[in-house]
Amino acid sequence: MAERIGLYPGTFDPVTLGHADIIRRGAKLVDRLVIGVTTNPSKNPMFSPAERMDMMRAEIDRLGLTNVEVRGFDALLMKFADHVGAGVIIRGLRAVADFEYEYQMAGMNQQLDASIETVFLMADISLQPIASKLVKEIAIYGGDIAPFVSPAVKELVTARVADIGRRGEL
């Protein structure tokens, strides 16, 4: 039987406990899971693609997952999925708003390559409110991000915020 390869794409800026939950669960569904770290300048990234890939690799090690690899890409998702041999794209959902966007994206992707399926995984209920954008905002304004990211990621984000300057001093 052919190896089942899954692809979980995202910017992961920074990787959150919600991402880690989807990775841990997604890795159970396939023989090999590729985490595709992509560029997305419109999201105003705090970390470079190389830094995000390093951060993700450290999180994969922390999770103890041996069937997961991290790769960067700056291309059309379906072309990258074909390039890595993925038969399934894994997407995490937090809320109804996520579903609407992801449903539209899955439909477009199916038009581009109907041989690659999209699988939606609901984030654990306790992790559903977590979004990278909000984690960055909380950190920039001096809030505690420990409930949303691993200790190692908290350290990286805190250091980056110190470099760029914190806001919200009263």
Summary of the structure (lengths in Angstrom):
residues: 170
radius of gyration: 16.1
end to end distance: 61.5
largest distance: 61.5
contacts: 517
relative contact order: 0.19
helix: 46%
strand: 18%
